[in-house]
Amino acid sequence: MPTVRRIGSARFFFYSNEGAEPAHVHVEQAGDVAKFWLDPVSLASSSRLRGHELRRLERLVADHRNGF
């Protein structure tokens, strides 16, 4: 799981072999994980993250998506 970026307590990473899924990034924060599609940026899945945390992470993904 290579880390591509860290912003505050969020770690952005990807798995090297996820088949033919569209471009996306995983984000881990305090042991919880979310997956965001990159084009367009949208939440694909999450585990136990609260709504306000997901909105903040989605904004971070949108702001930095060209760097993933």
C-alpha positions in Angstrom: 0.0 0.0 0.0 2.2 2.8 -1.2 1.4 6.2 0.5 1.2 8.9 -2.0 0.5 11.8 0.3 -0.1 12.7 4.0 -2.1 15.7 5.0 -2.6 16.2 8.7 -3.9 12.9 10.1 -5.0 11.6 6.7 -2.9 9.1 4.7 -3.6 8.8 1.0 -2.7 5.5 -0.6 -3.5 3.0 -3.3 -3.3 -0.8 -3.8 -1.1 -2.0 -6.7 -3.5 -4.5 -8.1 -7.2 -3.6 -8.0 -8.2 -4.8 -11.5 -10.1 -2.6 -13.9 -11.7 -0.2 -11.4 -11.8 3.5 -12.3 -9.0 5.7 -11.0 -9.4 6.2 -7.2 -7.5 6.7 -4.0 -7.9 5.3 -0.5 -7.7 7.5 2.6 -7.0 6.3 6.1 -7.6 8.4 9.1 -7.4 7.1 12.7 -7.7 3.5 11.5 -10.9 4.2 9.4 -10.7 4.0 5.6 -12.6 5.6 2.7 -12.3 5.2 -1.0 -12.8 8.1 -3.4 -13.2 8.0 -7.2 -11.1 10.6 -8.9 -13.1 11.6 -12.0 -15.3 13.0 -10.9 -14.3 13.1 -7.2 -16.9 11.2 -5.2 -17.1 8.9 -2.3 -17.0 5.2 -3.3 -17.1 3.6 0.1 -16.2 4.2 3.7 -16.0 2.5 7.1 -17.0 4.3 10.2 -16.0 7.8 9.2 -18.5 10.6 10.1 -20.1 12.8 7.5 -18.1 15.9 8.4 -14.9 13.9 8.2 -15.9 12.5 4.8 -16.7 15.9 3.4 -13.3 17.3 4.6 -11.5 14.3 3.0 -13.4 14.6 -0.2 -12.4 18.3 -0.4 -8.7 17.3 0.2 -9.0 14.6 -2.6 -10.5 17.2 -5.0 -7.8 19.8 -4.1 -5.0 17.3 -4.6 -6.3 14.8 -7.2 -3.8 15.7 -9.8 -1.1 14.6 -7.4 -2.4 11.1 -6.9 
